[in-house]
Amino acid sequence: MRETHRHAIDEVEMMLVNARLRDELEPYRDESIESSTKRMTLQAENEYLASMLAWERAPALPIADWFSPPMHLLPPDALGDSQLSHRLKQIVDQLYSKNIVLRCTDHLSDRELYTTIYRDILPCCEKMVEVPGKALEWMCVDDTETWLRYYASAVERRRHQEEYDVEMPPAETPKFQRQLPGN
């Protein structure tokens, strides 16, 4: 009997949290909230609503400003190869500390990856949202051909070929195999 009573109290608490979250989301509300939560448990719905609220309230900042102090890098051509490789590992770890995961990097040399971080990632404005278990995934592929060549599965390659009726680049193993955090 006691466990049933505790379960009822937990259910009431979750309903109160749900009502509070929905009230706080009201200024941002649209039909996507209702359609997204129809088949969720109350606990899953609360987690989803809390993540939406965190997204709506999060500031959009250059990724460099997510760090204290802001992350500033030397230009790629100011570093020698060994300095750059050592610094790149530190930078990747710092990015990961803020839940920024780099994907599809193995076709890039260390200098090319450093340049991508310096030129494209750090100045990019993104919502700084801290939701446990969620990461900002940065795809380091600029074009479809590179993705098809190095990262697409056989099924993805076949679907792409069927959909676009194009010649496929040969599938290759990327030259710079790395084990980055979060991958």
Summary of the structure (lengths in Angstrom):
residues: 183
radius of gyration: 22.0
end to end distance: 46.4
largest distance: 70.7
contacts: 434
relative contact order: 0.12
helix: 57%
strand: 8%
